Amino acid sequence: MTDEQREKEGPRLMTIPEIAEHRGLSRQRVHRIAKTDPAFPHPVVVPGTTRMKYPQDAIDEYFDTRVLQPGRRTDIEKQRAEDASDTEPSGDE
């Protein structure tokens, strides 16, 4: 397929499962990102289907420019709090 033919067809459209596979994420994670991040690309309406599809170029741009915000390790915080309480002197002495 030539570049000219691709231009006539328009951008490649991807479903959520295809995005997940393409980006190495779970479907659930992609759904959550799409639902909660207003910067996530909007779906394109494709006649004859009810599945939401997204332009691959917009998806690639979104994930390439996305700033990751790592979560907190609550399991470590809990352990540190327990360790701190073990080392504090008690008022019984």
Helices and strands as residue ranges (DSSP letters): H 3-9, E 13-14, H 16-23, H 27-36, E 54-55, H 56-65, H 74-87
